[in-house]
């Protein structure tokens, strides 16, 4: 996996994302598998992971809670 910003090698890592939804809910997703650039710390996700994140976001929108914390490794 190469960094889309600087083209250097990216190594496998895990990331936490916090997304604020339109309904005011803060969605926190932990342990997301990602690639991280050695040079610029850019985070890259594979297509599968992006799809899964979209599904989790759609699910969170229906829950109408102020704060939702999801562990990716358990949700996927
Ligand atoms: Zn980079």
PDB file of the backbone (N, CA, C, O) and the ligand in Angstrom, with CONECT records:
HET     ZN  A 101       1
ATOM      1  N   UNK A   1       0.846  -1.204   0.000  1.00  0.00           N
ATOM      2  CA  UNK A   1       0.000   0.000   0.000  1.00  0.00           C
ATOM      3  C   UNK A   1       0.882   1.255   0.000  1.00  0.00           C
ATOM      4  O   UNK A   1       1.796   1.392   0.813  1.00  0.00           O
ATOM      5  N   UNK A   2       0.581   2.169  -0.937  1.00  0.00           N
ATOM      6  CA  UNK A   2       1.368   3.407  -1.025  1.00  0.00           C
ATOM      7  C   UNK A   2       0.502   4.585  -0.571  1.00  0.00           C
ATOM      8  O   UNK A   2      -0.717   4.587  -0.742  1.00  0.00           O
ATOM      9  N   UNK A   3       1.148   5.558  -0.003  1.00  0.00           N
ATOM     10  CA  UNK A   3       0.445   6.761   0.443  1.00  0.00           C
ATOM     11  C   UNK A   3      -0.080   7.549  -0.775  1.00  0.00           C
ATOM     12  O   UNK A   3       0.639   7.729  -1.758  1.00  0.00           O
ATOM     13  N   UNK A   4      -1.338   8.014  -0.700  1.00  0.00           N
ATOM     14  CA  UNK A   4      -1.900   8.764  -1.833  1.00  0.00           C
ATOM     15  C   UNK A   4      -1.362  10.196  -1.869  1.00  0.00           C
ATOM     16  O   UNK A   4      -1.457  10.877  -2.890  1.00  0.00           O
ATOM     17  N   UNK A   5      -0.805  10.638  -0.760  1.00  0.00           N
ATOM     18  CA  UNK A   5      -0.299  12.012  -0.690  1.00  0.00           C
ATOM     19  C   UNK A   5       1.131  12.120  -1.183  1.00  0.00           C
ATOM     20  O   UNK A   5       1.444  12.949  -2.037  1.00  0.00           O
ATOM     21  N   UNK A   6       2.013  11.258  -0.630  1.00  0.00           N
ATOM     22  CA  UNK A   6       3.438  11.427  -0.928  1.00  0.00           C
ATOM     23  C   UNK A   6       4.053  10.218  -1.618  1.00  0.00           C
ATOM     24  O   UNK A   6       5.210  10.284  -2.035  1.00  0.00           O
ATOM     25  N   UNK A   7       3.306   9.097  -1.754  1.00  0.00           N
ATOM     26  CA  UNK A   7       3.793   7.954  -2.501  1.00  0.00           C
ATOM     27  C   UNK A   7       4.742   7.037  -1.744  1.00  0.00           C
ATOM     28  O   UNK A   7       5.257   6.076  -2.316  1.00  0.00           O
ATOM     29  N   UNK A   8       4.982   7.317  -0.464  1.00  0.00           N
ATOM     30  CA  UNK A   8       5.843   6.442   0.334  1.00  0.00           C
ATOM     31  C   UNK A   8       5.057   5.220   0.802  1.00  0.00           C
ATOM     32  O   UNK A   8       3.835   5.157   0.664  1.00  0.00           O
ATOM     33  N   UNK A   9       5.777   4.264   1.352  1.00  0.00           N
ATOM     34  CA  UNK A   9       5.124   3.054   1.861  1.00  0.00           C
ATOM     35  C   UNK A   9       4.291   3.364   3.101  1.00  0.00           C
ATOM     36  O   UNK A   9       4.671   4.154   3.965  1.00  0.00           O
ATOM     37  N   UNK A  10       3.124   2.695   3.143  1.00  0.00           N
ATOM     38  CA  UNK A  10       2.272   2.821   4.322  1.00  0.00           C
ATOM     39  C   UNK A  10       2.235   1.473   5.029  1.00  0.00           C
ATOM     40  O   UNK A  10       2.171   0.432   4.375  1.00  0.00           O
ATOM     41  N   UNK A  11       2.274   1.482   6.325  1.00  0.00           N
ATOM     42  CA  UNK A  11       2.291   0.225   7.091  1.00  0.00           C
ATOM     43  C   UNK A  11       0.919  -0.018   7.705  1.00  0.00           C
ATOM     44  O   UNK A  11       0.139   0.913   7.908  1.00  0.00           O
ATOM     45  N   UNK A  12       0.638  -1.293   8.000  1.00  0.00           N
ATOM     46  CA  UNK A  12      -0.654  -1.669   8.545  1.00  0.00           C
ATOM     47  C   UNK A  12      -0.776  -1.189   9.986  1.00  0.00           C
ATOM     48  O   UNK A  12       0.142  -1.350  10.790  1.00  0.00           O
ATOM     49  N   UNK A  13      -1.913  -0.603  10.291  1.00  0.00           N
ATOM     50  CA  UNK A  13      -2.096  -0.056  11.624  1.00  0.00           C
ATOM     51  C   UNK A  13      -3.582  -0.078  11.983  1.00  0.00           C
ATOM     52  O   UNK A  13      -4.398  -0.625  11.242  1.00  0.00           O
ATOM     53  N   UNK A  14      -3.920   0.515  13.112  1.00  0.00           N
ATOM     54  CA  UNK A  14      -5.328   0.660  13.494  1.00  0.00           C
ATOM     55  C   UNK A  14      -5.591   2.108  13.853  1.00  0.00           C
ATOM     56  O   UNK A  14      -4.723   2.811  14.369  1.00  0.00           O
ATOM     57  N   UNK A  15      -6.816   2.536  13.567  1.00  0.00           N
ATOM     58  CA  UNK A  15      -7.123   3.947  13.751  1.00  0.00           C
ATOM     59  C   UNK A  15      -8.467   4.101  14.459  1.00  0.00           C
ATOM     60  O   UNK A  15      -9.297   3.192  14.451  1.00  0.00           O
ATOM     61  N   UNK A  16      -8.663   5.259  15.067  1.00  0.00           N
ATOM     62  CA  UNK A  16      -9.946   5.613  15.661  1.00  0.00           C
ATOM     63  C   UNK A  16     -10.497   6.806  14.906  1.00  0.00           C
ATOM     64  O   UNK A  16      -9.788   7.787  14.679  1.00  0.00           O
ATOM     65  N   UNK A  17     -11.777   6.724  14.514  1.00  0.00           N
ATOM     66  CA  UNK A  17     -12.424   7.825  13.808  1.00  0.00           C
ATOM     67  C   UNK A  17     -13.554   8.367  14.663  1.00  0.00           C
ATOM     68  O   UNK A  17     -14.295   7.594  15.270  1.00  0.00           O
ATOM     69  N   UNK A  18     -13.697   9.676  14.719  1.00  0.00           N
ATOM     70  CA  UNK A  18     -14.842  10.309  15.362  1.00  0.00           C
ATOM     71  C   UNK A  18     -15.587  11.096  14.289  1.00  0.00           C
ATOM     72  O   UNK A  18     -15.008  11.970  13.643  1.00  0.00           O
ATOM     73  N   UNK A  19     -16.865  10.789  14.098  1.00  0.00           N
ATOM     74  CA  UNK A  19     -17.670  11.434  13.065  1.00  0.00           C
ATOM     75  C   UNK A  19     -18.873  12.083  13.716  1.00  0.00           C
ATOM     76  O   UNK A  19     -19.590  11.444  14.486  1.00  0.00           O
ATOM     77  N   UNK A  20     -19.096  13.350  13.410  1.00  0.00           N
ATOM     78  CA  UNK A  20     -20.298  13.996  13.908  1.00  0.00           C
ATOM     79  C   UNK A  20     -21.385  13.883  12.842  1.00  0.00           C
ATOM     80  O   UNK A  20     -21.206  14.340  11.712  1.00  0.00           O
ATOM     81  N   UNK A  21     -22.507  13.276  13.205  1.00  0.00           N
ATOM     82  CA  UNK A  21     -23.594  13.043  12.249  1.00  0.00           C
ATOM     83  C   UNK A  21     -24.535  14.243  12.212  1.00  0.00           C
ATOM     84  O   UNK A  21     -24.518  15.092  13.103  1.00  0.00           O
ATOM     85  N   UNK A  22     -25.364  14.298  11.155  1.00  0.00           N
ATOM     86  CA  UNK A  22     -26.283  15.434  10.976  1.00  0.00           C
ATOM     87  C   UNK A  22     -27.266  15.562  12.131  1.00  0.00           C
ATOM     88  O   UNK A  22     -27.712  16.662  12.457  1.00  0.00           O
ATOM     89  N   UNK A  23     -27.602  14.430  12.749  1.00  0.00           N
ATOM     90  CA  UNK A  23     -28.560  14.472  13.856  1.00  0.00           C
ATOM     91  C   UNK A  23     -27.905  14.843  15.192  1.00  0.00           C
ATOM     92  O   UNK A  23     -28.544  14.742  16.238  1.00  0.00           O
ATOM     93  N   UNK A  24     -26.656  15.266  15.168  1.00  0.00           N
ATOM     94  CA  UNK A  24     -25.981  15.725  16.384  1.00  0.00           C
ATOM     95  C   UNK A  24     -25.282  14.627  17.157  1.00  0.00           C
ATOM     96  O   UNK A  24     -24.666  14.880  18.192  1.00  0.00           O
ATOM     97  N   UNK A  25     -25.378  13.416  16.657  1.00  0.00           N
ATOM     98  CA  UNK A  25     -24.758  12.277  17.326  1.00  0.00           C
ATOM     99  C   UNK A  25     -23.266  12.244  17.019  1.00  0.00           C
ATOM    100  O   UNK A  25     -22.849  12.485  15.886  1.00  0.00           O
ATOM    101  N   UNK A  26     -22.468  11.942  18.040  1.00  0.00           N
ATOM    102  CA  UNK A  26     -21.038  11.747  17.813  1.00  0.00           C
ATOM    103  C   UNK A  26     -20.759  10.249  17.769  1.00  0.00           C
ATOM    104  O   UNK A  26     -20.970   9.530  18.745  1.00  0.00           O
ATOM    105  N   UNK A  27     -20.290   9.808  16.634  1.00  0.00           N
ATOM    106  CA  UNK A  27     -19.985   8.384  16.438  1.00  0.00           C
ATOM    107  C   UNK A  27     -18.483   8.192  16.518  1.00  0.00           C
ATOM    108  O   UNK A  27     -17.725   8.814  15.774  1.00  0.00           O
ATOM    109  N   UNK A  28     -18.060   7.326  17.428  1.00  0.00           N
ATOM    110  CA  UNK A  28     -16.640   7.020  17.561  1.00  0.00           C
ATOM    111  C   UNK A  28     -16.438   5.557  17.187  1.00  0.00           C
ATOM    112  O   UNK A  28     -17.060   4.670  17.770  1.00  0.00           O
ATOM    113  N   UNK A  29     -15.572   5.310  16.219  1.00  0.00           N
ATOM    114  CA  UNK A  29     -15.284   3.944  15.785  1.00  0.00           C
ATOM    115  C   UNK A  29     -13.821   3.651  16.112  1.00  0.00           C
ATOM    116  O   UNK A  29     -12.914   4.336  15.639  1.00  0.00           O
ATOM    117  N   UNK A  30     -13.614   2.628  16.922  1.00  0.00           N
ATOM    118  CA  UNK A  30     -12.257   2.289  17.356  1.00  0.00           C
ATOM    119  C   UNK A  30     -11.744   1.053  16.631  1.00  0.00           C
ATOM    120  O   UNK A  30     -12.517   0.263  16.088  1.00  0.00           O
ATOM    121  N   UNK A  31     -10.416   0.905  16.635  1.00  0.00           N
ATOM    122  CA  UNK A  31      -9.764  -0.291  16.075  1.00  0.00           C
ATOM    123  C   UNK A  31     -10.056  -0.522  14.598  1.00  0.00           C
ATOM    124  O   UNK A  31     -10.232  -1.662  14.169  1.00  0.00           O
ATOM    125  N   UNK A  32     -10.107   0.553  13.819  1.00  0.00           N
ATOM    126  CA  UNK A  32     -10.340   0.412  12.382  1.00  0.00           C
ATOM    127  C   UNK A  32      -9.025   0.002  11.717  1.00  0.00           C
ATOM    128  O   UNK A  32      -8.014   0.687  11.871  1.00  0.00           O
ATOM    129  N   UNK A  33      -9.033  -1.113  10.976  1.00  0.00           N
ATOM    130  CA  UNK A  33      -7.798  -1.487  10.268  1.00  0.00           C
ATOM    131  C   UNK A  33      -7.496  -0.472   9.164  1.00  0.00           C
ATOM    132  O   UNK A  33      -8.376  -0.122   8.377  1.00  0.00           O
ATOM    133  N   UNK A  34      -6.269  -0.011   9.111  1.00  0.00           N
ATOM    134  CA  UNK A  34      -5.920   1.017   8.127  1.00  0.00           C
ATOM    135  C   UNK A  34      -4.450   0.874   7.748  1.00  0.00           C
ATOM    136  O   UNK A  34      -3.730   0.044   8.304  1.00  0.00           O
ATOM    137  N   UNK A  35      -4.025   1.678   6.814  1.00  0.00           N
ATOM    138  CA  UNK A  35      -2.602   1.816   6.500  1.00  0.00           C
ATOM    139  C   UNK A  35      -2.202   3.246   6.839  1.00  0.00           C
ATOM    140  O   UNK A  35      -2.922   4.201   6.550  1.00  0.00           O
ATOM    141  N   UNK A  36      -1.042   3.362   7.453  1.00  0.00           N
ATOM    142  CA  UNK A  36      -0.564   4.673   7.874  1.00  0.00           C
ATOM    143  C   UNK A  36       0.755   4.957   7.178  1.00  0.00           C
ATOM    144  O   UNK A  36       1.649   4.112   7.156  1.00  0.00           O
ATOM    145  N   UNK A  37       0.873   6.149   6.610  1.00  0.00           N
ATOM    146  CA  UNK A  37       2.090   6.521   5.904  1.00  0.00           C
ATOM    147  C   UNK A  37       3.238   6.770   6.883  1.00  0.00           C
ATOM    148  O   UNK A  37       3.060   7.404   7.923  1.00  0.00           O
ATOM    149  N   UNK A  38       4.419   6.260   6.529  1.00  0.00           N
ATOM    150  CA  UNK A  38       5.597   6.452   7.373  1.00  0.00           C
ATOM    151  C   UNK A  38       6.054   7.912   7.365  1.00  0.00           C
ATOM    152  O   UNK A  38       6.619   8.401   8.343  1.00  0.00           O
ATOM    153  N   UNK A  39       5.805   8.589   6.265  1.00  0.00           N
ATOM    154  CA  UNK A  39       6.305   9.950   6.113  1.00  0.00           C
ATOM    155  C   UNK A  39       5.362  11.009   6.675  1.00  0.00           C
ATOM    156  O   UNK A  39       5.767  11.844   7.483  1.00  0.00           O
ATOM    157  N   UNK A  40       4.086  10.970   6.238  1.00  0.00           N
ATOM    158  CA  UNK A  40       3.205  12.099   6.541  1.00  0.00           C
ATOM    159  C   UNK A  40       2.012  11.724   7.431  1.00  0.00           C
ATOM    160  O   UNK A  40       1.144  12.558   7.688  1.00  0.00           O
ATOM    161  N   UNK A  41       1.968  10.455   7.907  1.00  0.00           N
ATOM    162  CA  UNK A  41       0.905  10.008   8.804  1.00  0.00           C
ATOM    163  C   UNK A  41      -0.483  10.019   8.170  1.00  0.00           C
ATOM    164  O   UNK A  41      -1.490   9.981   8.877  1.00  0.00           O
ATOM    165  N   UNK A  42      -0.541  10.070   6.835  1.00  0.00           N
ATOM    166  CA  UNK A  42      -1.822   9.952   6.141  1.00  0.00           C
ATOM    167  C   UNK A  42      -2.425   8.581   6.441  1.00  0.00           C
ATOM    168  O   UNK A  42      -1.716   7.574   6.462  1.00  0.00           O
ATOM    169  N   UNK A  43      -3.743   8.551   6.674  1.00  0.00           N
ATOM    170  CA  UNK A  43      -4.446   7.297   6.959  1.00  0.00           C
ATOM    171  C   UNK A  43      -5.161   6.834   5.694  1.00  0.00           C
ATOM    172  O   UNK A  43      -5.880   7.610   5.063  1.00  0.00           O
ATOM    173  N   UNK A  44      -4.961   5.555   5.320  1.00  0.00           N
ATOM    174  CA  UNK A  44      -5.609   5.009   4.124  1.00  0.00           C
ATOM    175  C   UNK A  44      -6.476   3.821   4.526  1.00  0.00           C
ATOM    176  O   UNK A  44      -6.067   2.985   5.331  1.00  0.00           O
ATOM    177  N   UNK A  45      -7.678   3.758   3.953  1.00  0.00           N
ATOM    178  CA  UNK A  45      -8.555   2.619   4.191  1.00  0.00           C
ATOM    179  C   UNK A  45      -8.766   1.858   2.904  1.00  0.00           C
ATOM    180  O   UNK A  45      -8.803   2.444   1.822  1.00  0.00           O
ATOM    181  N   UNK A  46      -8.905   0.539   3.024  1.00  0.00           N
ATOM    182  CA  UNK A  46      -9.245  -0.266   1.845  1.00  0.00           C
ATOM    183  C   UNK A  46     -10.742  -0.102   1.562  1.00  0.00           C
ATOM    184  O   UNK A  46     -11.492   0.381   2.411  1.00  0.00           O
ATOM    185  N   UNK A  47     -11.172  -0.510   0.354  1.00  0.00           N
ATOM    186  CA  UNK A  47     -12.570  -0.382  -0.051  1.00  0.00           C
ATOM    187  C   UNK A  47     -13.528  -1.090   0.888  1.00  0.00           C
ATOM    188  O   UNK A  47     -14.602  -0.569   1.188  1.00  0.00           O
ATOM    189  N   UNK A  48     -13.149  -2.281   1.357  1.00  0.00           N
ATOM    190  CA  UNK A  48     -13.982  -3.049   2.283  1.00  0.00           C
ATOM    191  C   UNK A  48     -14.239  -2.273   3.560  1.00  0.00           C
ATOM    192  O   UNK A  48     -15.360  -2.225   4.068  1.00  0.00           O
ATOM    193  N   UNK A  49     -13.170  -1.663   4.070  1.00  0.00           N
ATOM    194  CA  UNK A  49     -13.278  -0.927   5.328  1.00  0.00           C
ATOM    195  C   UNK A  49     -14.156   0.311   5.145  1.00  0.00           C
ATOM    196  O   UNK A  49     -14.974   0.629   6.008  1.00  0.00           O
ATOM    197  N   UNK A  50     -13.986   1.006   4.023  1.00  0.00           N
ATOM    198  CA  UNK A  50     -14.805   2.188   3.740  1.00  0.00           C
ATOM    199  C   UNK A  50     -16.285   1.808   3.717  1.00  0.00           C
ATOM    200  O   UNK A  50     -17.122   2.523   4.268  1.00  0.00           O
ATOM    201  N   UNK A  51     -16.604   0.678   3.076  1.00  0.00           N
ATOM    202  CA  UNK A  51     -17.991   0.200   3.027  1.00  0.00           C
ATOM    203  C   UNK A  51     -18.530  -0.085   4.417  1.00  0.00           C
ATOM    204  O   UNK A  51     -19.652   0.287   4.759  1.00  0.00           O
ATOM    205  N   UNK A  52     -17.703  -0.753   5.208  1.00  0.00           N
ATOM    206  CA  UNK A  52     -18.120  -1.098   6.571  1.00  0.00           C
ATOM    207  C   UNK A  52     -18.345   0.169   7.405  1.00  0.00           C
ATOM    208  O   UNK A  52     -19.282   0.231   8.201  1.00  0.00           O
ATOM    209  N   UNK A  53     -17.495   1.167   7.223  1.00  0.00           N
ATOM    210  CA  UNK A  53     -17.647   2.423   7.959  1.00  0.00           C
ATOM    211  C   UNK A  53     -18.944   3.118   7.562  1.00  0.00           C
ATOM    212  O   UNK A  53     -19.615   3.716   8.403  1.00  0.00           O
ATOM    213  N   UNK A  54     -19.296   3.038   6.280  1.00  0.00           N
ATOM    214  CA  UNK A  54     -20.553   3.635   5.808  1.00  0.00           C
ATOM    215  C   UNK A  54     -21.750   2.941   6.436  1.00  0.00           C
ATOM    216  O   UNK A  54     -22.731   3.585   6.809  1.00  0.00           O
ATOM    217  N   UNK A  55     -21.659   1.614   6.550  1.00  0.00           N
ATOM    218  CA  UNK A  55     -22.752   0.860   7.176  1.00  0.00           C
ATOM    219  C   UNK A  55     -22.899   1.211   8.643  1.00  0.00           C
ATOM    220  O   UNK A  55     -24.013   1.362   9.146  1.00  0.00           O
ATOM    221  N   UNK A  56     -21.768   1.340   9.331  1.00  0.00           N
ATOM    222  CA  UNK A  56     -21.803   1.696  10.753  1.00  0.00           C
ATOM    223  C   UNK A  56     -22.389   3.098  10.937  1.00  0.00           C
ATOM    224  O   UNK A  56     -23.148   3.343  11.875  1.00  0.00           O
ATOM    225  N   UNK A  57     -22.027   4.016  10.030  1.00  0.00           N
ATOM    226  CA  UNK A  57     -22.550   5.375  10.101  1.00  0.00           C
ATOM    227  C   UNK A  57     -24.065   5.377   9.890  1.00  0.00           C
ATOM    228  O   UNK A  57     -24.793   6.073  10.598  1.00  0.00           O
ATOM    229  N   UNK A  58     -24.538   4.593   8.909  1.00  0.00           N
ATOM    230  CA  UNK A  58     -25.972   4.497   8.636  1.00  0.00           C
ATOM    231  C   UNK A  58     -26.706   3.922   9.840  1.00  0.00           C
ATOM    232  O   UNK A  58     -27.800   4.372  10.182  1.00  0.00           O
ATOM    233  N   UNK A  59     -26.105   2.932  10.477  1.00  0.00           N
ATOM    234  CA  UNK A  59     -26.695   2.318  11.661  1.00  0.00           C
ATOM    235  C   UNK A  59     -26.787   3.328  12.801  1.00  0.00           C
ATOM    236  O   UNK A  59     -27.806   3.411  13.486  1.00  0.00           O
ATOM    237  N   UNK A  60     -25.715   4.096  13.000  1.00  0.00           N
ATOM    238  CA  UNK A  60     -25.666   5.073  14.088  1.00  0.00           C
ATOM    239  C   UNK A  60     -26.724   6.160  13.902  1.00  0.00           C
ATOM    240  O   UNK A  60     -27.287   6.649  14.882  1.00  0.00           O
ATOM    241  N   UNK A  61     -26.998   6.541  12.655  1.00  0.00           N
ATOM    242  CA  UNK A  61     -27.989   7.586  12.375  1.00  0.00           C
ATOM    243  C   UNK A  61     -29.374   7.166  12.836  1.00  0.00           C
ATOM    244  O   UNK A  61     -30.186   8.007  13.221  1.00  0.00           O
ATOM    245  N   UNK A  62     -29.644   5.863  12.797  1.00  0.00           N
ATOM    246  CA  UNK A  62     -30.960   5.361  13.184  1.00  0.00           C
ATOM    247  C   UNK A  62     -31.091   5.224  14.700  1.00  0.00           C
ATOM    248  O   UNK A  62     -32.198   5.049  15.210  1.00  0.00           O
ATOM    249  N   UNK A  63     -29.983   5.300  15.419  1.00  0.00           N
ATOM    250  CA  UNK A  63     -30.010   5.035  16.858  1.00  0.00           C
ATOM    251  C   UNK A  63     -30.377   6.248  17.709  1.00  0.00           C
ATOM    252  O   UNK A  63     -30.802   6.088  18.853  1.00  0.00           O
ATOM    253  N   UNK A  64     -30.222   7.446  17.176  1.00  0.00           N
ATOM    254  CA  UNK A  64     -30.615   8.674  17.869  1.00  0.00           C
ATOM    255  C   UNK A  64     -30.081   8.747  19.299  1.00  0.00           C
ATOM    256  O   UNK A  64     -30.829   8.981  20.248  1.00  0.00           O
ATOM    257  N   UNK A  65     -28.778   8.543  19.428  1.00  0.00           N
ATOM    258  CA  UNK A  65     -28.120   8.724  20.723  1.00  0.00           C
ATOM    259  C   UNK A  65     -27.097   9.842  20.592  1.00  0.00           C
ATOM    260  O   UNK A  65     -26.663  10.184  19.491  1.00  0.00           O
ATOM    261  N   UNK A  66     -26.717  10.409  21.745  1.00  0.00           N
ATOM    262  CA  UNK A  66     -25.763  11.515  21.707  1.00  0.00           C
ATOM    263  C   UNK A  66     -24.351  11.046  21.366  1.00  0.00           C
ATOM    264  O   UNK A  66     -23.617  11.703  20.628  1.00  0.00           O
ATOM    265  N   UNK A  67     -23.997   9.897  21.920  1.00  0.00           N
ATOM    266  CA  UNK A  67     -22.643   9.370  21.720  1.00  0.00           C
ATOM    267  C   UNK A  67     -22.710   7.863  21.500  1.00  0.00           C
ATOM    268  O   UNK A  67     -23.301   7.131  22.294  1.00  0.00           O
ATOM    269  N   UNK A  68     -22.106   7.422  20.431  1.00  0.00           N
ATOM    270  CA  UNK A  68     -22.045   5.988  20.152  1.00  0.00           C
ATOM    271  C   UNK A  68     -20.585   5.617  19.952  1.00  0.00           C
ATOM    272  O   UNK A  68     -19.895   6.202  19.118  1.00  0.00           O
ATOM    273  N   UNK A  69     -20.120   4.645  20.718  1.00  0.00           N
ATOM    274  CA  UNK A  69     -18.750   4.159  20.559  1.00  0.00           C
ATOM    275  C   UNK A  69     -18.823   2.714  20.066  1.00  0.00           C
ATOM    276  O   UNK A  69     -19.421   1.854  20.711  1.00  0.00           O
ATOM    277  N   UNK A  70     -18.213   2.469  18.928  1.00  0.00           N
ATOM    278  CA  UNK A  70     -18.256   1.153  18.310  1.00  0.00           C
ATOM    279  C   UNK A  70     -16.829   0.620  18.177  1.00  0.00           C
ATOM    280  O   UNK A  70     -15.907   1.358  17.829  1.00  0.00           O
ATOM    281  N   UNK A  71     -16.667  -0.651  18.455  1.00  0.00           N
ATOM    282  CA  UNK A  71     -15.385  -1.298  18.187  1.00  0.00           C
ATOM    283  C   UNK A  71     -15.485  -1.986  16.840  1.00  0.00           C
ATOM    284  O   UNK A  71     -16.280  -2.910  16.670  1.00  0.00           O
ATOM    285  N   UNK A  72     -14.693  -1.548  15.888  1.00  0.00           N
ATOM    286  CA  UNK A  72     -14.780  -2.081  14.519  1.00  0.00           C
ATOM    287  C   UNK A  72     -14.614  -3.592  14.496  1.00  0.00           C
ATOM    288  O   UNK A  72     -15.326  -4.281  13.766  1.00  0.00           O
ATOM    289  N   UNK A  73     -13.691  -4.110  15.279  1.00  0.00           N
ATOM    290  CA  UNK A  73     -13.390  -5.533  15.248  1.00  0.00           C
ATOM    291  C   UNK A  73     -14.575  -6.375  15.743  1.00  0.00           C
ATOM    292  O   UNK A  73     -14.684  -7.556  15.415  1.00  0.00           O
ATOM    293  N   UNK A  74     -15.456  -5.757  16.531  1.00  0.00           N
ATOM    294  CA  UNK A  74     -16.646  -6.495  16.989  1.00  0.00           C
ATOM    295  C   UNK A  74     -17.832  -6.244  16.080  1.00  0.00           C
ATOM    296  O   UNK A  74     -18.696  -7.109  15.938  1.00  0.00           O
ATOM    297  N   UNK A  75     -17.888  -5.067  15.457  1.00  0.00           N
ATOM    298  CA  UNK A  75     -19.035  -4.698  14.622  1.00  0.00           C
ATOM    299  C   UNK A  75     -18.937  -5.340  13.241  1.00  0.00           C
ATOM    300  O   UNK A  75     -19.960  -5.631  12.622  1.00  0.00           O
ATOM    301  N   UNK A  76     -17.730  -5.563  12.757  1.00  0.00           N
ATOM    302  CA  UNK A  76     -17.543  -6.060  11.375  1.00  0.00           C
ATOM    303  C   UNK A  76     -17.798  -7.567  11.288  1.00  0.00           C
ATOM    304  O   UNK A  76     -17.688  -8.151  10.210  1.00  0.00           O
TER     305      UNK A  76
HETATM  306 ZN    ZN A 101       2.444  10.071   2.896  1.00  0.00          ZN
END
